[in-house]
Amino acid sequence: MRGKRAWRCMEAAGALLFAVLICVGAHAGDAGTGKHPFGLEDYSQLHSAHPIDVSPDGKQILYEVNYDGAAGPVKQEWYLIDRDGKNSHKLKLPEHFEPTGFMKDGQSLYGQLEVRDSEQLAIVPLAEGDLTQILALPRGINDVQISPDGRRFAVSADPRPEDPLEKVRAVVEN
């Protein structure tokens, strides 16, 4: 999750810099030409997309779309699209689930699901109505990758048992 937090901090810093540039550039716009300067309303409608994974059969691509919207935090949506660029559709995934990739069968996704303030490994089927599997560890996970053969997961996590007083004290360890 450290990488995601760092990425979100960079996104926030970039958004702040962009907002400052918009304010400065708004005064330099051509008045009277009918053009309007690029503003926050225009920025809030911009979407960015990047690929997450390719299905095991190579026929579909899982990708993520991010946008700011009018208010609130950055919105994330996940889509599947055929390799030829057709048949794009939004996935209905559980709230707080961030997919990392496809399972070996191509019929489900694995990734991180926030459960009680910690990230857990979850397997979410693409078909609606099927059950989500959550493989929970006491202190959650940091990152997950699937093995090349699709049979095992590599998970980075803290192996120590959960400390019920963790939020009220600070312990310094090597």
N, C-alpha and C positions, 0 to 999 in steps of 0.2 A: 504494500500500500504506500510505501514511501515514495515510489516513483509516481504514483497517481497524485499524491499530495503535492509533490514538487511540480508536476505538470499543471495541476489546478492553480498553484501559486503563479506559475509563469503565465497561464491564461489570464488570471486576474490582473497581473502587472501589464500584460499586453493590452487588455481591454482598457485599463486606466490610461496608458500611453495613447491608445487610439482615440479615446474620448477627448484627451487634451489636444491632440492634433486636429480633431474635428472642430473643436471650439476655436482654435487658432485659424483653421482653414475657412471657417464660416464667414469670417470678415473679408477674406480675399476672393470670395465668389463674385461672379459677374452679375451685377445688378442690372436689370433691364433687358437681359438677353432671353428671359423666359426659363433659364436653367436655375435649378435650386441647388444649393450646396449640399453635399452629402452630410446627413445629420444622424442623430441617434435613432430616429425612427427607421431610417434606411439600414443602419447597422443592426438593429434588433431583428430585422427580417432576413439577414444573411444566415445561411446554413453552411456547415462544413461537414464533409463525409470522409471516412477513411476505412479501408478494409480491415477486418478482424481475422477471418479465416476462410479457407476454401473447403467445401465438403469433401469427404473421403473419395467420392466418385468423381469429383471435379466438375460437377454440373451446376453447383450453386455457390454463391459467395455471400458470406455474412459480413455486413458492414454497419458502421455506427454513424449516426447523424447527430451533430451538436448544433445548438442555436441558443441565443440568449433570450429571445422573446421580449415582451414588454416589461416584465418584472420578475424578480426572483432569481434563483441560481440558474446555471447553465442547464438546459434541458437535453436529455439523451434519449435517442430512439434507435432501435435496432431493426434492420431490414434484411431480407433475403432477396437475392436477384439471380436470375439465370446467367450463365457465363456469356451468353450472347447479348446481354443487356436488357432482356425483356422480362416480364413477369416479376416486377419488383413489388414486394408487399411488406408492410410493417408487421413485426412480430408482437404478440401479446405475451410479455414475459412478466414474472412476478416483480412487484415493486422492490427496489434495492438490489436487483440481480444484475451483475455485469458479466456477460458471457466472455469467455476466453477462446472458445473454439468448439468444434464438432466432436462428438463421441465417434467411436469406430463405426457404428451402424449408420451414422448420418441422420438419425431420427431424433437426436436430442443434442443439447448443448451443455457444456460444463463451464463453470465459472465460480465467481464469488457472490454469496448472498449474505447480506447483513442480517444477523440474528442476535438480538440483545446486545447491541453495541460492539459486536465483533464479526469479522468476516469469516464465513464458513464455506467449505466446498459444497457445491450444489450441482445436481444434474437435472436439467429441466427439459422435458420432452417438447418437441415442436408441435405435436398433436394436442389440441385443446382437450381438457378433461382428464388427461393422464396425470399421475402423481409426480410431484417433484421429490427427488431424493436429496437429503441433506446429510452429509458426512461431517459431524460436528467434532471439534477438538476443544478441550477445556478453555484455551486462550485464543482460539480462532486461528486463522492462517494468514500468512503475508502474501504468498504468491502460489500459483499452481500451474503445472504444465502436464500434458498427457504424454505418455511414452510413444515412440514411433509405431509400435504395434497396436496401440490403443487399449492395452490391458491394464496398465498401472498409471498412477499419478505420482508426480514428484511435487511435494508440498513443502514449502518453508514455513515453519511454525515454531513457537516457543514451547518446549516440552514440559516446562514446569507446571505444576497444578495451579489452578486459579487462586489468587490471594483475595479473600473477601474484604480485606482492609486496604487494598491497593490504592484506592482513591483518597484515603485520609492520611497516608504516610508516604515518605520518600525513603527508599532503601538504596544505598550506594553499594554496588557490587563490582567486582572485576569484570 
